[in-house]
Amino acid sequence: MQRFEGKVALITGAASGIGRAAAIRFAQEGARVFCADLNLAGAQAVAAEIGGSAGAVQVDVADYASNQAMVAHVMEQAGQLDVAFLNAGLYGA
């Protein structure tokens, strides 16, 4: 049994680097993955690479309303959120 089977994971910064690697790994471990990034095309590409029920959503992690919309999107699509891997960073923060 995969340890994240039946779980939903949201990964920010998922379009590249550590976020991309984390999204792929969570999927390999059985999670339904939502790839979030300011770069929507990049997040969509990672979700397509994962396949299955993986999804993508655009988010500006510096914007409160954008974060709320991201979580609302995941809840609408999946009905649950079990893991939040908050990997995105802010330049100059």
Helices and strands as residue ranges (DSSP letters): E 8-12, H 17-28, E 32-37, H 40-50, E 55-58, H 64-78, E 83-86
